[in-house]
Every structure is written in structure tokens, then in C-alpha cells.
Amino acid sequence: MTPNQIRQVWQRARCLYSEDEVEAALDRMAGAISAELADRDPILMCIMHGGVIVTGKLAVRLNFPLQMDYLHATRYRGETRGTDLQWRAPPTLPLEGRTILLIDDIFDEGETLALVRDYCLHQGGREVFAAVLIDKQHDRKVAGMAVDFVGLTAEDSYLFGYGMDYRGYLRNAPGIYAIHDDDL
């Protein structure tokens, strides 16, 4: 896609949450995370690429000792539909005996989060929590998968902004947008 085509996608999209609304949700999430994890010496584990903006925004709001790491596991690879999980980079910190907070942009069906959670537990993580900016509302969630910290809920549409992308673009959009049906 060309930059002009991407601009057109953005122009046709519908804004679900403004930047101010998303920032307020991040404040609420940080408060809940602090109340639960401040005394547990957690590792904030950014799930790349979608979680990078959310992780950065949350990290500066958490005023307690923590470590940060990332992993890169993807099902989308620039497409609008997910397939099998592909590992591109595992975490670098040892997970043995640690509390881990997985941070991602969206909880859609939960397949990626479930697989990453299981990986962290198999690497010896003591407990694994999950934080997502958006919990997409539908009935296709992976059985038994839940998230512990949610910023906002959203309709069952293809979304972009604050880490969520459209064909590799628009992660940097200052708000949460729903793609127009013509662009799916």
C-alpha cells in the first residue's frame, strides 16, 4: 500500500476513542497494576510490535521497581487475519520464579496471549498477568484465557491506533479507530 492509500484508510475510519480517552484509560490501568504488582518485582514483557506503545506509556506511570523485556511473537505478519504463531525473538531476561506482566495492544481472540502465557510458565515464571489496552467484545475468545488489566472495550471491528496496525501502518494514530468495511 502507498502512504496515500493509508491516509485514505485513516480518513474513512471511525474514531472510537480520542487520545484523551485512551490516556485516561492508561492512567486507570497503571493504578490497578500498581495496586496489584508493586511489591512483586515484576518483569514488564512487551509483546512486539503491538504492545510497544502501550508498554512505554504504562511503564512511565508505574512508580515501583520493575524490569522490562520484550518478545516478538506474531500471528498477523502485516495481514488483517492471523494464522499460526511465529516466534521472532524470545525474552532475554530469565523468567524463573518471576512475576511477569504481558503487555499487548489488544485482546481479540486471545490465541497469541495464551501461547505467550504458556511459554512464560514453561520457562519457570511464577505467575503471569496480562494487560491490554483494548478488549474486543465478541464470543470467539480462547477458552480459559482472560486478561487481568484492561484499558477499554471495543466493538468487534478491525482496529488501529496506539500500537494496533492496519497492514503494518497506523500504529502511531493518536486514538483508537475502526476500519471502514470497504478497507477490510
Backbone as a ProteinNet text record, in pm:
[ID]
protein_1_A
[PRIMARY]
MTPNQIRQVWQRARCLYSEDEVEAALDRMAGAISAELADRDPILMCIMHGGVIVTGKLAVRLNFPLQMDYLHATRYRGETRGTDLQWRAPPTLPLEGRTILLIDDIFDEGETLALVRDYCLHQGGREVFAAVLIDKQHDRKVAGMAVDFVGLTAEDSYLFGYGMDYRGYLRNAPGIYAIHDDDL
[TERTIARY]
84.2	0	87.8	38.5	112.1	71.9	156	118.3	-14.7	-41.3	-167.7	-286.9	-272.7	-380.2	-403.3	-295.9	-307.7	-379.4	-346.9	-416.6	-566.9	-601.1	-742.9	-812	-743.3	-798.8	-828.2	-732.8	-749.3	-866.9	-879.1	-989.1	-1125.9	-1133.6	-1261	-1293	-1191.8	-1209.6	-1293.7	-1348.9	-1433.1	-1357.2	-1347	-1276.7	-1366.8	-1317.6	-1390.4	-1350.7	-1221.2	-1169.3	-1066.8	-1081	-985.3	-856	-755.7	-628.1	-648.1	-726.6	-752	-818.8	-914	-982.1	-886.6	-797.6	-700.6	-601.3	-553.6	-458.7	-522.4	-650.3	-720.2	-731.4	-756.7	-762.8	-626.8	-518.5	-384.1	-356.1	-404.2	-390.4	-460.8	-582.2	-657.9	-587.2	-538.1	-465.4	-343.4	-267.5	-145.8	-180	-289.8	-331.4	-362.6	-435.2	-470.9	-347.3	-257.9	-134.3	-49	-36.5	42.5	-13.8	-145.2	-208.2	-181.4	-175.1	-159	-12.8	75	209.4	325.5	300.4	409.2	510.2	468.5	559.2	606.4	590.9	622.4	745.2	816.8	935.6	905.9	808.2	766.7	860.1	845.7	903	787.3	797.6	701.7	748.1	666	703	621.2	684.3	619.5	608.2	488.4	468.5	474.8	581.5	606.9	518.1	486	505.2	389.2	275	155.2	167.6	241.1	249.4	348.1	424.5	533.3	482.2	378.9	328.6	262.5	180.8	113.1	215.3	316.3	419.4	491.7	533.2	602.8	517.2	392.2	300.5	272.7	259.6	236.1	361.3	475.2	598.7	627.9	608.9	640.3	535.8	426.2	322.8	337.7	427.8	445.4	565.6	540	645.6	688.4	739	790.7	897.1	983.5	1090.5	1033.2	1084.7	1045.4	1156.6	1151.1	1240.7	1155.4	1217.3	1145.2	1217.1	1137.2	1189.1	1084.6	1114.7	1018.4	1031.2	929.2	934.7	860.6	892.6	824.2	766.1	635.5	559.9	441.6	419.1	314.9	233.5	106.7	19.2	-25.1	-4.4	-61.5	36.5	160.8	264.6	219.3	157.6	117.7	-16	-82.5	-212.8	-326.3	-449	-563.4	-621.8	-569.4	-615.2	-493	-508.6	-398.7	-392.9	-271.9	-251.5	-175.5	-80.4	-2.2	91.2	129.4	219.1	361.5	426.9	566.1	649.1	749.7	839	953.4	972.8	1083	1192.8	1155	1254.8	1199	1268.5	1224.6	1270.4	1218.2	1266.6	1415	1481	1622.6	1645	1555.3	1568.8	1526.6	1589.7	1542.6	1405.9	1313.4	1177.1	1154.4	1248.7	1238.1	1202.9	1089.5	1048.7	996.7	979	941.2	792.3	745	612.1	627.5	543.5	554.2	422.5	432.8	316	330	252	249	170	223	153.2	136.7	12.1	-18.3	-122.2	-140.7	-234.7	-379.3	-408.9	-548.1	-565.6	-676.1	-720.5	-836.2	-802.3	-903.4	-955	-902.6	-942.9	-858.1	-737.7	-652.5	-555.5	-546.2	-455.9	-310.7	-268.1	-129.3	-100.7	-186.9	-165.8	-160.5	-248.1	-249.9	-118.9	-71.2	54.1	173.6	176	286.3	280.7	161.6	146.3	200.2	159.3	205.8	357.8	415	560.1	627.3	576.7	636.5	628	516.1	502	596.4	612.9	705.5	851.8	879.6	1014.7	1037.2	938.9	954.8	894.1	821.1	755.6	666.1	673	594	447.6	420.9	284.2	289.1	186	180.9	48.3	58.5	-57	-57.6	-172.3	-182	-252.6	-199	-258.5	-274	-392	-417.9	-489.3	-461.3	-530.7	-676.6	-700.4	-835.2	-876.2	-995.9	-1058.6	-1172.6	-1153.8	-1255.1	-1370.6	-1491.5	-1610.4	-1671.6	-1659.4	-1721.7	-1714.9	-1768	-1772.8	-1675.4	-1564	-1466.3	-1337.1	-1341	-1221	-1176.2	-1046.1	-989.5	-1041.1	-1089.2	-1142.8	-1036.6	-1073.6	-983.8	-887	-883.5	-791.7	-864.3	-803	-857.4	-742.1	-773	-671.8	-702	-598.4	-610	-631.8	-578.8	-588.3	-630.6	-741.3	-797.9	-818.1	-774.6	-795.5	-935.8	-974.5	-1102.1	-1158.5	-1288.3	-1350.3	-1387.3	-1396.2	-1430.5	-1516.1	-1587.7	-1672.1	-1587	-1652	-1585.2	-1562	-1464.9	-1423.4	-1272.5	-1220.5	-1075.4	-1030.6	-938.9	-900	-755.7	-726.5	-587.8	-568.6	-440.7	-401.4	-344.4	-256.4	-193.3	-133.2	-68.3	0.3	-66	-197.6	-268.4	-247.3	-226.3	-191.5	-293.7	-282.1	-352.6	-244.9	-221.1	-120	18.2	52.5	182.9	188	82.5	76.4	-21.6	-20.3	-118.6	-108.9	-1.8	17.3	27.3	74.8	100.6	-20.3	-135.8	-254.9	-290.1	-318.4	-347.4	-494.4	-532.2	-668.8	-691.7	-811.5	-848.2	-953.8	-927.7	-1012.8	-1060.4	-1180.7	-1236.1	-1227.3	-1172.2	-1158.9	-1296.7	-1311.9	-1434.3	-1441.2	-1560.4	-1576.7	-1513.9	-1510	-1450.3	-1300.6	-1237.7	-1091.8	-1048.7	-1144.1	-1107.8	-1054.5
-118.5	0	123.5	227.2	353.3	439.9	536	627.7	699.4	732.8	798.8	705.5	578.7	482.5	466.6	466.9	456.7	579.4	698.3	818.9	808.5	752.3	735.8	638	531.6	436.7	510	590.9	665.6	763.1	829.2	924.6	857	735.4	661.9	597.7	581.8	513.7	597.8	528.1	591.4	592.2	708.3	719.6	666.1	563.6	507.5	574.3	604.9	668.7	773.6	892.5	1000.2	974.4	1050.6	1039.7	1064.7	1165	1193.9	1076.3	1011.8	896.9	778.8	758	648.9	677.9	800.3	836	820	855.2	836.2	687.2	604.9	459.3	406	456.4	414.4	454.7	571.4	611.7	512.6	473.7	377.8	241.9	198.3	70.5	74.6	183.5	195.9	190.3	251.3	245.1	103.1	30.4	-108.5	-198.6	-179	-258.6	-229.8	-104.5	-67.4	-131.1	-128.5	-186.6	-336.9	-403.8	-549.7	-594.7	-522.6	-575.6	-496.8	-387.9	-301.2	-373.3	-473.4	-543.2	-677.8	-703.8	-836.7	-840.3	-729.3	-725.5	-782.5	-724	-782.9	-751.3	-834	-805.8	-759.8	-638.8	-593	-650.6	-737.2	-806.2	-750.7	-669.6	-610.4	-715.2	-733.9	-821.5	-732.3	-749.9	-666.2	-707.5	-622.2	-479.8	-406.3	-469.9	-403.9	-347.5	-413.5	-369.9	-259.7	-216.4	-122.3	12.4	66.4	196.9	184.5	83.5	63.3	39.3	-42.7	-69.5	58.4	136.1	261.4	358	369.9	461	414	283.1	231.2	239.9	206.4	198.1	328.5	441.6	569.4	607.3	534.5	558.7	466.5	370.8	273.1	313.7	359.1	413.2	311.2	198.4	94.2	16.7	-57.4	-132.5	-239.5	-241.9	-340.7	-354.3	-461.9	-478.4	-485.8	-454.7	-458.6	-550.3	-618.7	-706	-707.1	-777.3	-790.3	-927.6	-962.7	-1079.6	-1043.2	-1113.2	-1087.7	-1219.8	-1227.5	-1342.3	-1284.9	-1332.5	-1272.8	-1378.1	-1344	-1427.8	-1353.6	-1222.4	-1142.1	-1111.3	-1080.7	-1055.1	-958.5	-846.6	-743.2	-766.5	-873.5	-903.7	-865.3	-875.8	-841.7	-963.9	-1082.4	-1204.6	-1281.8	-1339.8	-1414	-1557.9	-1613.8	-1754.7	-1819.9	-1906.3	-1972.4	-1872.2	-1904.2	-1817.5	-1835.6	-1726.3	-1727.4	-1652.4	-1720.3	-1658.8	-1591.7	-1463.5	-1390.3	-1356	-1335.2	-1305.4	-1346.3	-1436.2	-1474.3	-1367.8	-1371.5	-1279.7	-1303.6	-1202.2	-1216.7	-1234.5	-1183.5	-1199.6	-1340.2	-1397.4	-1525.9	-1506.7	-1597.7	-1586.9	-1672	-1757.2	-1849.8	-1775.9	-1813.5	-1759.6	-1616.6	-1559	-1417.9	-1399	-1282.8	-1235.3	-1162.7	-1198.3	-1141.9	-1074.1	-952.7	-881.1	-869.1	-948.7	-939.8	-815.5	-736.3	-614.8	-618.7	-605.8	-607.3	-499.9	-475.4	-373.4	-417.5	-542.6	-585.3	-730.5	-755.9	-891.6	-918.7	-985.9	-1017.6	-1157.2	-1258.3	-1395.1	-1452.5	-1399.7	-1441.5	-1553	-1593.1	-1703.3	-1667.6	-1550.5	-1510.3	-1499.2	-1431	-1416.3	-1551.6	-1642.8	-1774.7	-1849.2	-1846.4	-1916.1	-1852.3	-1719.2	-1649.8	-1673.6	-1669.9	-1700.1	-1840.2	-1938.4	-2075.3	-2084.8	-2015.2	-2012.7	-1960.8	-1848.9	-1789.4	-1884.8	-1953.2	-2050.2	-2168.7	-2214.8	-2325.5	-2284.7	-2156.5	-2107.1	-2082.7	-2118.8	-2109.2	-1985.5	-1906.2	-1790	-1832.2	-1758.7	-1791.7	-1761.5	-1645.6	-1605.1	-1511.8	-1520	-1439.1	-1364.6	-1233.2	-1145.5	-1091.7	-1042.8	-983.6	-849.9	-750.3	-617.2	-583	-536.3	-495.2	-361	-282.6	-155.1	-177	-268.8	-291.5	-437.1	-456.9	-588.4	-584.6	-654.6	-656.7	-747.2	-696.8	-764.2	-856.3	-986.8	-1089.2	-1221.5	-1326.1	-1456.4	-1557.8	-1511.5	-1601.8	-1613.9	-1582	-1587.2	-1732.2	-1749.9	-1880.4	-1920.3	-2042.6	-2091.8	-2082.4	-2026	-2018	-1901	-1823.3	-1709.6	-1583.8	-1514.3	-1387.6	-1290.8	-1163.7	-1062.8	-1001.9	-954.5	-902.8	-752.1	-681.1	-534.8	-492	-419	-374.7	-224.2	-158.8	-15.1	19.1	-35.1	-2.2	-125.5	-125.1	-228.2	-166.5	-252	-201.6	-303.7	-253.9	-337.1	-433.7	-528.9	-631.1	-578.4	-488.6	-432.2	-443.1	-423.9	-418.3	-280.6	-275.1	-150.7	-113.8	16.3	61.8	179.6	206.9	316.6	263.8	342.7	306.4	166.2	133.2	4.4	-90.3	-82.9	-169.5	-114.5	-205.3	-158.8	-201.3	-136.4	-177.2	-200.8	-328.2	-367.2	-306.2	-300.8	-250.1	-99.4	-28.3	117.1	154.8	281.3	345.9	306.1	237.1	207.9	337.8	442.2	569.6	662.8	617.6	702.9	740.8	868.8	916.6	896.2	774.4	736.5	594.4	545	410.7	426.3	365.1	379.6	243.9	242.3	122.8	141.6	41.1	42.6	40.2	115.4	110.3	-25.5	-79.8	-212	-222.6	-113.8	-115.4	-143.6	-125	-141.7	-275.5	-362.4	-494.7	-586
0	0	0	-59.6	-63.3	56.3	91.9	200.4	172.3	47.7	14.7	40.5	5.4	32.2	182.8	259.9	404.9	460.6	411.4	455.1	427.5	314	279.3	374.3	411.1	508.2	638.8	684.6	808.5	797.5	684.7	665.5	667.7	619.1	617.7	752.5	837.6	966.1	1062.1	1159.1	1261.2	1393.4	1456.4	1584.6	1695.8	1767	1880.2	2011	2025.7	2146.1	2107	2163.8	2139.4	2216.1	2184.1	2255.3	2404.6	2441.7	2583.2	2653.8	2587.2	2646.7	2665.2	2568.8	2580.4	2692.2	2701.2	2807.2	2945.4	2959.8	3088	3121.3	3020.3	3041.5	3085.4	3027.4	3067.9	3213	3254.5	3394.5	3486.8	3451.3	3532.6	3537.4	3421.9	3417.7	3508.2	3500.6	3582.5	3730.5	3769.6	3909.1	3952	3868.2	3900.7	3902.5	3807.1	3802.6	3925.7	3962.6	4080.1	4205.8	4221	4339.5	4348.9	4235.3	4233.6	4233.2	4163.2	4136.3	4196.7	4264.8	4311.3	4400	4473.9	4566.2	4512.9	4384.2	4330.7	4238.4	4223.6	4138.4	3998.6	3928.2	3800.7	3684.9	3583.5	3452.3	3365	3311.9	3211.9	3079.1	3020.2	2897.7	2781.6	2701.6	2584.9	2474.4	2423.2	2308	2184.4	2108	1989.9	1874.5	1788.5	1782.9	1847.7	1854.4	1903.6	2043.3	2130.7	2269.6	2297.9	2198.9	2226.6	2277.7	2218.7	2262.5	2399.5	2417.8	2545.8	2656.5	2630	2730.3	2769.9	2672.4	2701.8	2781.3	2742.6	2811.9	2954.3	2974.5	3109.5	3196.5	3140.5	3219.7	3293.6	3229.1	3293.9	3398.7	3404.3	3504.7	3626.7	3619.7	3727.3	3811.6	3931.5	4017.9	4122.5	4074.8	4163	4086.7	4157.8	4090.2	3997.1	3876.6	3777	3675.2	3600.6	3486.5	3361.5	3249.7	3122.8	3025	2946.6	2841.2	2730.6	2626.2	2517.8	2456.7	2382.8	2297.6	2169.7	2066.3	1939.6	1891.5	1904.4	1855.7	1779.4	1660	1577.7	1504.5	1482.2	1400.9	1275.3	1269.7	1161.4	1048.4	1081.8	980.9	871.6	913.3	818.7	751.8	785.5	724.6	820.3	773.2	856.9	926.7	900.2	966	1016.9	1135.8	1196.1	1147.4	1153.7	1118.6	1234.7	1205.2	1308.8	1377.6	1501.3	1577.3	1527.4	1500.3	1457.4	1561.1	1617.6	1715.2	1641.1	1667.5	1605.3	1705.4	1833.7	1937.1	2072.9	2142.8	2277.5	2378.3	2500.7	2604.6	2632.6	2685.9	2719.7	2869.6	2952.3	3096.9	3137.7	3240.1	3292	3358.2	3329.8	3381.1	3506.5	3537.1	3650.9	3779.8	3839.9	3968.1	3966.6	3850.5	3839.9	3813.8	3852	3814.7	3681.6	3586.6	3451.7	3417.3	3366.6	3316.3	3165.5	3093.8	2948.5	2911	2819.9	2777	2626	2583.7	2441.1	2410.1	2282.8	2240.3	2253.9	2216	2207.3	2250	2313.8	2344.4	2249.4	2139.3	2039	2071.5	2006.8	2039.5	2151.9	2169.5	2279.8	2247.7	2121.4	2086.5	2113.4	2070.8	2092.9	2241.7	2316.7	2460.8	2531.4	2493.5	2557.1	2531.8	2410.5	2377.5	2447.2	2452.4	2519.3	2670.2	2728.9	2872	2902	2821.3	2842.6	2829.8	2734	2717	2845	2897.9	3018.4	3137.5	3151.3	3260	3240.7	3118.2	3090.5	3111.2	3105.2	3131.4	3280.7	3362.7	3506.8	3571.2	3493.4	3552.8	3667.9	3778.3	3896.9	3874.4	3814.7	3782.7	3662.2	3580.7	3459.2	3456.5	3447.2	3433	3290.9	3247.4	3113.7	3123	3051.9	3042.1	2894.9	2858.7	2720.5	2720.9	2620.3	2607.3	2568.1	2473.6	2421.2	2439.1	2491.8	2496.3	2395.5	2284.8	2180	2223.5	2210.1	2258.9	2152.5	2176.6	2091.9	2165.6	2105.5	2173.3	2113.9	2055.7	1995	2077	2204.6	2289.3	2309.4	2324.1	2357.1	2494.8	2505	2632.3	2741.7	2853.7	2967.5	2965.2	2858.7	2851.9	2896.7	2989.6	3037.5	3057.4	3062.2	3090.8	3226.9	3291.8	3427.4	3432.5	3334.4	3331.9	3192.1	3184.8	3056.5	3060.2	2954.1	2944.3	2897.2	2783.2	2720	2651.1	2629.8	2548	2414.5	2313.2	2180.3	2107.4	2012.6	1926.6	1845.9	1787.8	1706.9	1565.7	1553.2	1425	1415.4	1294.8	1279.9	1325.3	1422.7	1488.3	1458.4	1468.4	1461.7	1555.8	1586.3	1674.3	1804.1	1867.3	1994.8	1991.6	1884.1	1871.8	1774.5	1761.4	1666.2	1525.8	1431.4	1297.1	1192.4	1079.7	958.3	853.2	821.1	722.3	750.3	879.5	920.2	941.2	913.3	927.7	1039.3	1074.8	1162	1309	1350.3	1492.6	1572.9	1509.1	1574.9	1577.2	1534.7	1535.3	1679	1703	1839.4	1876.7	1894.9	1928.9	1881.6	1903	1858.5	1749.5	1634.6	1517.5	1467.2	1413.7	1349.6	1198.7	1130.9	985.8	920.8	814.8	734.2	663.8	650.6	588.5	450.5	375.8	241.2	243.5	358.3	367.3	425.3	452.9	506	399.1
[MASK]
++++++++++++++++++++++++++++++++++++++++++++++++++++++++++++++++++++++++++++++++++++++++++++++++++++++++++++++++++++++++++++++++++++++++++++++++++++++++++++++++++++++++++++++++++++++++

